[in-house]
Amino acid sequence: MATEGFCAIVTGASSGLGAASALRLAQAGARLVVNYASNAAGAETTANACRAAGAEAIAVQGDVARDEDCRRIVAAAAPWGRLDALINNAGITRHVAHNKLDGLTAEDFQHLFAVNSIGPYQMIRAAQPLLEAGAKASGRASAIVNVSSVAGLTGVGSSIAYVASKGALNAMTLALARALAPAIRVNAVCPGYMDTSWFEKGRGAARAAQVREAVKAKVPLQVASQAEDVAKLVCFLATARSGHMTGELVRMDAGLHLLT
């Protein structure tokens, strides 16, 4: 999957999809920067798992909402002289019913956009020179994978602020795919439900279990996708196997969209 010398950054890699994507790349021989915002123990667990797979990995703290942190995260990869992939996985939400307009403040929108939309932009801007160097070294386009959500396509999600932030990320993916070609490919993964701690943190264990069973009963494939399932798609888009794809918003929702 990855090739010799392949180097990647995965943001928000202390757990869930970020951790699963980092480990999958490590198993294919990639060198990795494992980013985290606050969960240092989780990030080190991810990095250790990558090392156990035979990969070089370094855990780097940084909040992608802060441009100086983005530059510091990318600087950790500078000794390699290249980047072949940037996976913008870091993301946050607030769980607020869509009809509770008073449940969201301007500050909520600003915070979600800072992490979910502006953060990927800042990471891409900081990483552009190394991604271009990776393309020159490998003879093929480097890859950016933005982890978005079906919320940005359907308008259904944990809150309107979250929906809006992922819609902005999707639009930015298209714009940057045009702007950065041919040296850099830019695609987005739009997962539906993923059975991770995301729902449990936002709604509690009991409610998360209810959501899991409801999803399995509703979607055509009758599965609750795991982080490892979506990581396969992320890593496909991050590597040469998808070398002729750019500007794609790839939905992975177990067929939920077929019901609408």
LUMZAVEX-605555 format. One record per residue: residue in one letter; x, y, z of N, C-alpha, C in turn. Coordinates in Angstrom, 1 decimal. Each point is the difference from the previous one (the first is absolute). Example, Ala and Ser with C-alpha at 12.3 -4.5 7.8 and 13.67 -1.06 7.14 Angstrom:
a|13.2|-5.7|7.8|-0.9|1.2|0.0|0.9|1.2|0.0 .
s|-0.4|1.1|-0.7|0.9|1.1|0.0|-0.8|1.1|0.8 .
//
This chain:
m|0.8|-1.2|0.0|-0.8|1.2|0.0|0.9|1.3|0.0 .
a|0.7|0.2|1.1|1.0|1.0|0.0|1.3|-0.5|-0.7 .
t|0.9|1.0|-0.4|1.2|-0.4|-0.6|1.2|0.4|0.9 .
e|1.2|-0.5|-0.4|1.2|0.3|0.8|0.1|1.6|0.1 .
g|0.3|0.4|1.2|0.2|1.4|0.3|-1.3|0.8|0.2 .
f|-1.2|-0.6|-0.1|-1.3|0.6|0.1|-0.1|0.7|1.4 .
c|-0.3|1.3|0.0|-0.2|0.7|1.2|-1.3|0.7|0.1 .
a|-0.6|0.0|1.2|-1.4|0.5|0.2|-0.2|0.6|1.3 .
i|-0.9|1.0|0.1|-0.5|0.6|1.2|-1.4|-0.4|0.1 .
v|-0.4|-0.4|1.2|-1.4|-0.3|0.3|-0.4|0.9|1.2 .
t|-0.9|0.9|-0.2|-0.5|0.9|1.2|-1.1|-0.7|0.7 .
g|-0.1|0.3|1.3|-1.0|-0.6|0.8|0.1|-1.5|0.1 .
a|1.2|-0.5|0.2|0.3|-1.4|-0.1|0.2|-0.7|1.3 .
s|-0.5|0.6|1.1|0.1|-0.7|1.3|-1.1|-1.1|0.2 .
s|-1.0|0.0|-0.9|-1.0|-1.0|0.2|-0.8|-0.1|-1.3 .
g|-1.0|-0.9|0.0|-1.0|-0.1|-1.1|0.6|-0.1|-1.4 .
l|-0.6|0.7|-1.0|0.4|-0.1|-1.4|1.5|0.4|-0.2 .
g|0.4|1.0|0.7|1.4|0.5|-0.2|1.0|-1.1|0.4 .
a|-0.2|-0.6|1.2|0.8|-1.1|0.5|0.0|-1.1|-1.0 .
a|-1.2|-0.4|-0.4|-0.1|-1.2|-1.0|0.7|0.3|-1.3 .
s|-0.1|1.2|-0.5|0.7|0.4|-1.2|1.5|0.0|0.1 .
a|0.5|0.5|1.1|1.4|0.1|0.2|0.6|-1.4|0.1 .
l|-0.7|-0.9|0.7|0.5|-1.4|0.2|0.0|-0.7|-1.4 .
r|-1.0|0.2|-0.7|-0.1|-0.7|-1.3|1.1|0.5|-1.0 .
l|0.3|1.3|0.1|1.1|0.5|-0.8|1.4|-0.6|0.5 .
a|0.1|0.0|1.3|1.2|-0.6|0.6|0.2|-1.4|-0.4 .
q|-1.0|-0.8|0.0|0.1|-1.4|-0.4|0.5|-0.1|-1.5 .
a|-0.2|1.0|-0.8|0.4|0.0|-1.3|1.4|0.7|-0.2 .
g|0.6|0.4|1.1|1.4|0.5|0.0|0.1|1.5|0.0 .
a|-1.0|0.7|0.3|0.1|1.5|0.0|0.7|0.5|1.2 .
r|0.6|1.1|-0.1|0.5|0.8|1.2|-1.1|1.0|0.3 .
l|-0.2|0.2|1.3|-1.2|0.7|0.4|0.2|1.1|1.1 .
v|-0.6|1.1|-0.2|-0.2|1.0|1.1|-1.5|-0.3|0.5 .
v|-0.1|-0.3|1.3|-1.2|-0.3|0.6|-0.4|1.2|0.9 .
n|-1.0|0.8|-0.5|-0.3|1.2|0.7|-1.2|-0.2|1.0 .
y|0.1|0.8|1.0|-1.1|0.0|1.0|-0.1|1.4|0.6 .
a|-1.2|0.3|0.5|-0.3|1.3|0.6|0.2|-0.1|1.5 .
s|-0.6|-1.0|0.7|0.1|-0.1|1.4|0.2|-1.4|0.6 .
n|-0.3|-1.0|-0.8|0.1|-1.4|0.5|1.4|-0.5|-0.3 .
a|1.0|0.4|0.8|1.4|-0.4|-0.2|0.1|-1.5|0.2 .
a|-0.7|-0.6|0.9|0.2|-1.5|0.3|-0.6|-0.7|-1.2 .
g|-1.1|0.4|-0.6|-0.6|-0.7|-1.2|1.0|0.1|-1.2 .
a|0.6|1.2|-0.1|0.9|0.2|-1.2|1.2|-0.9|0.2 .
e|0.5|-0.1|1.2|1.2|-0.8|0.2|-0.4|-1.5|-0.2 .
t|-1.2|-0.4|0.3|-0.4|-1.3|-0.2|-0.1|-0.3|-1.5 .
t|-0.5|1.0|-0.8|0.0|-0.1|-1.5|1.4|-0.1|-0.5 .
a|0.9|0.9|0.4|1.4|0.0|-0.5|0.7|-1.3|0.4 .
n|-0.3|-0.5|1.2|0.7|-1.3|0.3|-0.5|-1.2|-0.8 .
a|-1.3|0.0|-0.3|-0.6|-1.0|-0.9|0.7|0.1|-1.4 .
c|0.2|1.2|-0.5|0.6|0.2|-1.3|1.5|-0.5|0.1 .
r|0.7|0.3|1.1|1.3|-0.5|0.1|0.1|-1.5|0.1 .
a|-1.0|-0.6|0.7|0.0|-1.4|0.1|-0.2|-0.7|-1.4 .
a|-0.6|0.8|-0.9|-0.3|-0.5|-1.4|1.3|0.2|-0.8 .
g|1.0|0.6|0.6|1.3|0.2|-0.8|0.2|1.4|-0.6 .
a|-0.9|0.9|0.4|0.0|1.3|-0.6|0.7|1.0|0.9 .
e|0.5|1.1|-0.6|0.5|1.1|0.8|-1.2|0.9|0.3 .
a|-0.2|0.4|1.3|-1.1|0.8|0.3|0.3|0.9|1.1 .
i|-0.5|1.3|0.0|0.2|1.0|1.0|-1.3|0.6|0.3 .
a|-0.3|0.1|1.3|-1.2|0.7|0.5|0.2|1.5|0.2 .
v|-0.8|0.8|-0.6|0.2|1.5|0.1|-1.3|0.6|0.4 .
q|0.1|0.8|1.1|-1.2|0.7|0.5|-0.2|1.2|-0.8 .
g|-1.3|0.4|-0.3|-0.3|1.2|-0.7|-1.5|0.1|-0.2 .
d|-0.5|1.2|0.1|-1.4|0.3|-0.3|-0.1|0.6|-1.4 .
v|-0.6|-0.7|-0.9|0.0|0.5|-1.4|-0.7|1.3|-0.2 .
a|-0.8|0.4|1.0|-0.6|1.3|0.0|1.0|1.2|0.1 .
r|1.2|-0.3|0.4|1.1|0.9|0.2|1.0|-0.1|-1.1 .
d|0.2|1.0|-0.8|0.9|-0.1|-1.1|1.4|-0.3|0.4 .
e|0.5|0.5|1.1|1.3|-0.3|0.5|0.2|-1.4|0.4 .
d|-1.1|-0.6|0.5|0.1|-1.5|0.3|0.0|-0.8|-1.3 .
c|-0.7|0.4|-1.0|0.0|-0.7|-1.3|1.4|0.0|-0.6 .
r|0.7|1.1|0.1|1.3|0.1|-0.5|1.0|-0.8|0.8 .
r|-0.2|-0.1|1.3|0.8|-0.9|0.8|-0.2|-1.5|-0.2 .
i|-1.2|-0.3|-0.3|-0.4|-1.4|-0.3|0.8|-0.4|-1.3 .
v|-0.1|0.9|-1.0|0.6|-0.3|-1.3|1.5|0.0|0.2 .
a|0.6|0.8|0.8|1.4|0.1|0.2|0.6|-1.3|0.5 .
a|-0.8|-0.8|0.7|0.4|-1.3|0.5|0.3|-1.0|-1.2 .
a|-0.6|0.3|-1.1|0.3|-0.9|-1.2|1.1|0.6|-0.9 .
a|0.5|1.2|0.3|1.0|0.7|-0.8|1.3|-0.8|-0.1 .
p|0.5|-0.7|1.0|1.2|-0.8|-0.1|-0.1|-1.1|-1.1 .
w|-1.2|-0.4|-0.3|-0.2|-1.0|-1.1|0.2|0.6|-1.4 .
g|-0.2|1.3|-0.1|0.1|0.7|-1.2|-1.1|-0.1|-1.0 .
r|-1.1|-0.6|0.5|-1.1|-0.3|-0.9|-1.3|-0.4|0.8 .
l|-1.1|0.2|-0.7|-1.3|-0.6|0.5|-0.6|-0.6|-1.2 .
d|-0.6|-1.2|0.2|-0.7|-0.6|-1.1|-1.5|0.1|0.3 .
a|-0.4|0.2|1.2|-1.4|0.0|0.4|-0.2|0.9|1.2 .
l|-1.1|0.7|0.0|-0.5|0.8|1.2|-1.4|-0.5|0.2 .
i|-0.3|-0.5|1.1|-1.4|-0.4|0.3|-0.5|0.9|1.1 .
n|-1.0|0.9|-0.4|-0.6|0.9|0.9|-1.2|-0.6|0.7 .
n|0.3|-0.7|1.1|-1.0|-0.7|0.7|-0.6|0.7|1.2 .
a|0.8|0.9|0.6|-0.4|0.7|1.2|-1.4|0.7|-0.2 .
g|-0.9|-0.2|1.0|-1.3|0.6|-0.1|-0.7|0.0|1.3 .
i|-0.9|0.9|0.2|-0.8|0.1|1.2|-1.5|0.2|-0.4 .
t|-0.9|-0.1|1.0|-1.4|0.4|-0.2|-0.6|0.4|1.3 .
r|-1.2|0.5|-0.1|-0.9|0.2|1.1|-1.3|-0.7|-0.4 .
h|-0.6|-0.7|1.0|-1.3|-0.7|-0.3|-1.1|0.9|0.4 .
v|-0.7|0.5|-1.0|-1.1|0.9|0.3|-1.1|-0.3|-1.1 .
a|-1.2|-0.2|0.5|-1.1|-0.2|-1.0|-0.1|1.1|-1.0 .
h|-0.3|-0.3|-1.2|0.0|1.0|-1.1|-1.1|1.1|0.2 .
n|-1.1|-0.4|0.7|-1.0|1.0|0.2|0.2|0.9|1.2 .
k|1.0|-0.3|0.8|0.4|0.8|1.1|1.0|1.1|-0.4 .
l|-0.5|1.0|-0.7|0.9|1.0|-0.5|0.7|0.8|1.1 .
d|-0.6|0.1|1.2|0.6|0.7|1.1|1.1|-0.9|0.7 .
g|0.1|-1.2|-0.5|1.0|-0.9|0.6|1.4|0.2|-0.5 .
l|0.2|0.8|-1.0|1.3|0.3|-0.6|0.2|1.5|0.0 .
t|1.3|0.3|0.4|0.4|1.4|0.0|0.9|0.3|-1.1 .
a|0.3|1.3|-0.3|1.0|0.3|-1.0|1.4|-0.6|0.4 .
e|0.3|-0.1|1.3|1.2|-0.6|0.4|0.1|-1.4|-0.3 .
d|-1.2|-0.7|0.1|0.0|-1.5|-0.4|0.4|-0.1|-1.5 .
f|-0.7|0.8|-0.8|0.3|-0.1|-1.4|1.5|0.3|-0.3 .
q|0.5|1.0|0.6|1.4|0.4|-0.2|1.0|-1.1|0.5 .
h|-0.3|-0.6|1.1|0.8|-1.1|0.5|0.0|-1.2|-1.0 .
l|-1.2|-0.4|-0.4|-0.1|-1.2|-0.9|0.7|0.3|-1.4 .
f|-0.3|1.2|-0.5|0.7|0.4|-1.2|1.5|0.1|0.1 .
a|0.5|0.5|1.1|1.4|0.1|0.3|0.7|-1.4|-0.1 .
v|-0.6|-1.0|0.5|0.6|-1.3|0.0|-0.4|-0.8|-1.3 .
n|-1.2|0.0|-0.4|-0.5|-0.9|-1.0|0.2|0.6|-1.4 .
s|0.1|1.3|-0.2|0.2|0.6|-1.3|1.3|0.7|-0.2 .
i|0.2|1.0|0.9|1.2|0.8|-0.1|1.3|-0.9|0.4 .
g|-0.2|-0.9|0.9|1.1|-0.9|0.4|0.6|-0.7|-1.2 .
p|-0.8|-0.7|-0.8|0.5|-0.7|-1.1|0.7|0.9|-1.0 .
y|-0.6|1.2|-0.2|0.7|1.0|-0.9|1.3|0.4|0.5 .
q|0.2|0.2|1.3|1.2|0.4|0.5|1.1|-1.1|0.0 .
m|-0.5|-1.2|0.2|0.9|-1.2|-0.2|0.5|-0.1|-1.4 .
i|-0.9|0.1|-1.0|0.3|-0.1|-1.4|1.0|1.1|-0.4 .
r|-0.2|1.2|0.5|0.9|1.1|-0.3|1.4|-0.2|0.5 .
a|0.0|-0.5|1.3|1.3|-0.3|0.6|0.8|-1.1|-0.7 .
a|-0.8|-1.0|-0.5|0.6|-1.3|-0.5|0.3|0.1|-1.5 .
q|-0.6|1.0|-0.7|0.2|0.1|-1.4|1.4|-0.2|-0.5 .
p|1.0|0.7|0.5|1.4|-0.2|-0.5|0.5|-1.5|0.1 .
l|-0.3|-0.6|1.1|0.4|-1.4|0.2|-0.8|-0.9|-0.9 .
l|-1.3|0.2|-0.2|-0.8|-0.8|-0.9|0.5|0.1|-1.4 .
e|0.4|1.2|-0.4|0.6|0.2|-1.4|1.3|-0.7|-0.1 .
a|0.8|0.0|1.1|1.3|-0.7|0.0|-0.3|-1.5|-0.1 .
g|-1.0|-0.5|0.6|-0.4|-1.4|-0.1|-0.4|-0.4|-1.4 .
a|-0.7|0.9|-0.6|-0.4|-0.3|-1.4|1.2|-0.1|-0.9 .
k|1.0|0.9|0.2|1.2|0.1|-0.8|0.8|-1.3|0.2 .
a|0.1|-0.4|1.3|0.8|-1.2|0.3|-0.6|-1.3|-0.5 .
s|-1.3|-0.1|0.0|-0.7|-1.2|-0.4|-0.4|-0.1|-1.4 .
g|0.0|1.2|-0.7|-0.5|0.0|-1.4|-1.5|-0.1|-0.1 .
r|-0.7|0.2|1.0|-1.5|0.0|-0.1|-0.5|1.0|1.1 .
a|-1.3|0.3|-0.2|-0.6|1.0|0.9|-0.1|-0.5|1.4 .
s|0.4|0.9|1.0|-0.3|-0.3|1.4|-1.5|0.2|0.2 .
a|-0.4|-0.4|1.2|-1.4|-0.1|0.3|-0.4|0.7|1.3 .
i|-1.1|0.7|-0.1|-0.7|0.6|1.2|-1.3|-0.7|0.1 .
v|-0.3|-0.5|1.2|-1.3|-0.6|0.3|-0.7|0.7|1.1 .
n|-1.1|0.7|-0.3|-0.8|0.7|1.0|-1.1|-0.9|0.5 .
v|0.0|-0.2|1.3|-1.0|-0.8|0.6|-1.2|0.9|0.3 .
s|-1.0|-0.2|-0.8|-1.2|0.8|0.1|-1.1|-0.8|0.6 .
s|-1.2|0.1|-0.5|-1.2|-0.8|0.5|-1.1|0.1|-1.0 .
v|-0.9|-1.0|0.0|-1.2|0.1|-0.8|-0.9|1.2|0.5 .
a|0.3|0.5|1.2|-0.7|1.2|0.5|0.2|1.2|-0.9 .
g|1.2|0.1|-0.6|0.2|1.1|-1.0|-0.6|-0.2|-1.3 .
l|-0.6|-1.2|-0.3|-0.7|-0.3|-1.2|-1.5|0.1|0.1 .
t|-0.5|-0.5|1.2|-1.4|-0.2|0.2|-0.6|1.1|0.9 .
g|0.8|0.7|0.8|-0.6|1.0|0.9|-0.5|-0.7|1.3 .
v|0.3|-1.2|0.2|-0.4|-0.8|1.2|1.2|-0.3|0.8 .
g|0.0|0.4|1.3|1.2|-0.3|0.8|-0.2|0.4|1.4 .
s|1.1|0.0|0.8|-0.1|0.2|1.4|-0.4|1.4|0.4 .
s|0.2|0.9|-0.9|-0.5|1.4|0.3|0.1|0.8|-1.4 .
i|-0.7|1.1|-0.1|0.1|0.8|-1.2|1.4|0.6|-0.2 .
a|0.6|0.3|1.1|1.4|0.5|-0.1|0.9|-1.0|-0.6 .
y|-0.1|-1.2|0.5|0.8|-1.1|-0.6|-0.3|-0.3|-1.4 .
v|-1.3|0.0|-0.4|-0.4|-0.2|-1.4|0.7|1.1|-0.9 .
a|-0.1|1.3|0.5|0.5|1.1|-0.8|1.5|-0.1|-0.1 .
s|0.7|-0.4|1.1|1.5|-0.1|-0.1|0.4|-1.1|-1.0 .
k|-0.7|-1.1|0.0|0.4|-1.1|-1.0|-0.4|0.3|-1.4 .
g|-1.1|0.8|-0.2|-0.4|0.5|-1.3|1.1|0.9|-0.5 .
a|0.6|0.8|0.8|1.0|0.9|-0.4|1.3|-0.8|-0.3 .
l|0.3|-1.0|0.7|1.1|-0.9|-0.3|-0.1|-0.6|-1.3 .
n|-1.2|-0.5|-0.3|-0.3|-0.6|-1.3|0.3|1.0|-1.2 .
a|-0.5|1.2|0.2|0.2|1.0|-1.1|1.4|0.3|-0.1 .
m|0.7|0.1|1.1|1.5|0.3|0.0|0.8|-1.1|-0.7 .
t|-0.5|-1.2|0.2|0.7|-1.2|-0.6|0.0|0.2|-1.5 .
l|-1.2|0.4|-0.6|-0.1|0.2|-1.4|0.9|1.1|-0.5 .
a|-0.1|1.1|0.7|0.8|1.2|-0.4|1.5|-0.3|0.0 .
l|0.5|-0.7|1.1|1.4|-0.3|0.1|0.5|-1.1|-1.0 .
a|-0.9|-0.9|-0.3|0.3|-1.0|-1.0|0.4|0.7|-1.4 .
r|-0.7|1.0|-0.3|0.3|0.8|-1.2|1.3|0.8|0.2 .
a|0.1|0.6|1.1|1.1|1.0|0.3|1.4|-0.8|0.1 .
l|0.0|-1.1|0.6|1.3|-0.7|0.3|0.4|-1.0|-1.0 .
a|-0.9|-0.4|-1.0|0.4|-0.9|-1.1|1.1|0.6|-0.8 .
p|0.9|-0.7|-0.7|0.0|-1.5|0.0|0.9|-0.7|1.1 .
a|0.7|0.8|0.8|0.9|-0.5|1.0|-0.7|-0.7|1.2 .
i|-1.2|0.5|0.3|-0.7|-0.5|1.2|-1.4|-0.3|-0.3 .
r|-0.4|-1.2|0.4|-1.4|-0.4|-0.1|-0.8|0.4|1.3 .
v|-1.2|0.3|-0.1|-0.8|0.4|1.2|-1.4|-0.7|-0.1 .
n|-0.3|-0.9|0.9|-1.3|-0.7|0.1|-0.5|0.1|1.4 .
a|-1.3|-0.3|0.1|-0.6|-0.1|1.3|-0.7|-1.3|0.2 .
v|0.0|-0.5|1.2|-0.7|-1.1|0.4|-1.2|0.5|0.8 .
c|-1.2|-0.5|-0.3|-1.2|0.4|0.7|-0.7|-1.2|0.6 .
p|0.5|-0.4|1.2|-0.7|-1.1|0.7|-1.4|0.3|0.5 .
g|-0.7|-1.0|0.1|-1.3|0.1|0.8|0.3|-0.3|1.4 .
y|-0.8|-0.9|0.6|0.2|-0.4|1.4|1.2|-0.8|0.1 .
m|0.8|0.3|1.0|1.2|-0.8|0.4|-0.1|-0.4|1.5 .
d|0.2|-1.3|0.3|-0.2|-0.5|1.4|1.3|0.3|0.7 .
t|0.2|1.3|0.4|1.2|0.4|0.8|-0.5|0.7|1.3 .
s|1.0|0.5|0.8|-0.4|0.7|1.2|-0.6|1.3|-0.2 .
w|0.0|0.5|-1.3|-0.6|1.3|-0.3|-1.4|0.1|0.5 .
f|-0.9|-1.0|-0.3|-1.4|0.1|0.4|-0.1|-0.1|1.5 .
e|0.8|-0.9|0.6|-0.1|-0.3|1.4|0.4|1.3|0.8 .
k|1.0|0.7|-0.4|0.4|1.2|0.6|-1.1|1.1|-0.1 .
g|-0.6|0.0|-1.1|-1.0|1.1|-0.2|-1.4|-0.3|0.6 .
r|-0.3|-1.3|0.1|-1.4|-0.4|0.4|-0.1|-1.0|1.1 .
g|1.1|-0.5|0.5|0.0|-1.0|1.1|0.0|-1.4|-0.6 .
a|0.4|-0.9|0.8|0.1|-1.4|-0.5|-1.3|-0.6|-0.3 .
a|-1.0|0.2|0.8|-1.3|-0.6|-0.3|-0.6|0.5|-1.3 .
r|0.0|1.3|-0.2|-0.5|0.6|-1.2|0.8|-0.4|-1.3 .
a|1.3|-0.1|0.2|0.9|-0.5|-1.1|-0.3|-1.4|-0.4 .
a|-0.3|-0.9|1.0|-0.4|-1.3|-0.4|-1.3|-0.1|-0.7 .
q|-1.0|0.9|0.3|-1.2|0.1|-0.7|0.2|0.4|-1.4 .
v|0.8|1.1|-0.2|0.3|0.5|-1.3|0.6|-1.1|-0.9 .
r|1.0|-0.8|0.6|0.6|-1.1|-0.7|-1.0|-1.0|-0.5 .
e|-0.9|-0.4|0.8|-0.9|-1.0|-0.4|-1.0|0.5|-1.0 .
a|-0.4|1.3|0.2|-0.9|0.6|-0.9|0.6|0.1|-1.4 .
v|1.3|0.4|-0.1|0.6|0.1|-1.3|0.1|-1.4|-0.7 .
k|0.3|-1.0|0.8|0.1|-1.4|-0.6|-1.3|-0.4|-0.5 .
a|-1.1|0.3|0.6|-1.3|-0.4|-0.4|-0.5|0.8|-1.2 .
k|0.6|1.2|-0.2|-0.6|0.9|-1.0|0.8|-0.1|-1.3 .
v|1.3|0.0|0.0|0.8|0.1|-1.2|-0.1|-1.3|-0.9 .
p|0.0|0.1|-1.3|-0.1|-1.2|-0.8|1.0|-1.1|0.3 .
l|1.2|0.4|0.3|1.0|-1.1|0.2|-0.1|-0.5|1.4 .
q|-0.8|0.5|0.9|-0.2|-0.4|1.4|1.3|-0.2|0.7 .
v|0.9|1.0|0.0|1.2|-0.1|0.7|0.2|1.4|0.7 .
a|0.8|0.0|1.0|0.5|1.2|0.7|1.4|0.1|-0.3 .
s|0.4|0.9|-0.9|1.4|0.1|-0.5|0.9|0.3|1.2 .
q|1.2|-0.7|0.0|1.0|0.2|0.9|1.1|1.0|-0.6 .
a|0.8|0.5|0.9|1.1|0.9|-0.5|0.9|-0.7|-1.0 .
e|0.3|-1.2|0.3|0.8|-0.8|-0.9|-0.6|-0.1|-1.4 .
d|-1.3|-0.1|-0.1|-0.6|-0.1|-1.3|0.2|1.3|-0.8 .
v|-0.2|1.1|0.6|0.2|1.3|-0.7|1.5|0.3|-0.2 .
a|0.8|-0.5|0.8|1.5|0.2|-0.1|0.5|-0.6|-1.3 .
k|-0.6|-1.1|-0.5|0.3|-0.6|-1.3|-0.2|1.0|-1.1 .
l|-1.1|0.7|0.0|-0.3|1.0|-1.0|1.0|1.2|0.1 .
v|0.2|0.5|1.2|0.9|1.1|0.3|1.4|-0.4|-0.6 .
c|0.5|-1.2|0.3|1.3|-0.3|-0.5|0.1|-0.3|-1.5 .
f|-1.1|-0.5|-0.5|-0.1|-0.1|-1.5|0.2|1.4|-0.7 .
l|-0.7|1.0|0.6|0.1|1.3|-0.6|1.3|0.7|0.3 .
a|0.7|-0.5|1.0|1.3|0.6|0.4|1.2|-0.6|-0.8 .
t|-0.2|-1.0|-0.7|1.1|-0.7|-0.7|-0.2|-0.1|-1.5 .
a|1.0|-0.5|-0.7|0.0|-0.1|-1.4|-1.1|-0.8|-0.6 .
r|-0.7|-0.8|0.8|-1.1|-0.8|-0.5|-1.1|0.8|-0.6 .
s|-0.1|1.2|0.5|-1.0|1.0|-0.5|0.6|1.1|-0.8 .
g|1.1|-0.3|-0.6|0.8|1.0|-0.7|-0.7|0.9|-1.0 .
h|-1.1|-0.5|-0.6|-0.7|0.8|-1.0|-1.3|0.6|0.6 .
m|-0.1|0.2|1.3|-1.1|0.6|0.6|0.4|1.3|0.7 .
t|-0.8|1.0|-0.3|0.1|1.3|0.8|-1.3|0.7|-0.1 .
g|-0.3|0.8|1.0|-1.2|0.8|0.0|-1.3|-0.9|0.3 .
e|0.2|-1.1|0.6|-1.1|-0.9|0.3|-0.4|0.1|1.4 .
l|-1.4|-0.1|0.2|-0.6|0.0|1.4|-0.6|-1.4|0.1 .
v|0.8|-0.9|0.6|-0.4|-1.5|0.0|-0.8|-0.3|1.2 .
r|-1.3|-0.3|-0.2|-0.9|-0.4|1.1|0.2|-1.4|0.3 .
m|-0.1|-0.3|1.4|0.1|-1.4|0.5|-1.0|-0.1|1.1 .
d|-1.3|-0.3|-0.2|-1.0|0.1|1.0|-0.8|-1.3|0.1 .
a|0.5|-1.1|-0.5|-0.7|-1.4|0.0|-1.3|0.1|-0.7 .
g|-0.1|0.9|-1.0|-1.2|0.1|-0.8|-1.2|0.9|0.6 .
l|0.3|0.7|1.0|-1.0|0.8|0.6|-0.7|1.0|-1.0 .
h|0.8|0.5|-0.9|-0.5|1.0|-0.9|-1.0|-0.6|-1.0 .
l|-0.1|-1.3|-0.1|-0.9|-0.7|-0.9|-1.4|0.1|0.6 .
l|-0.2|0.3|1.2|-1.3|0.1|0.7|-0.7|1.3|-0.2 .
t|0.7|1.0|-0.5|-0.5|1.4|-0.1|-0.5|0.2|-1.5 .
//
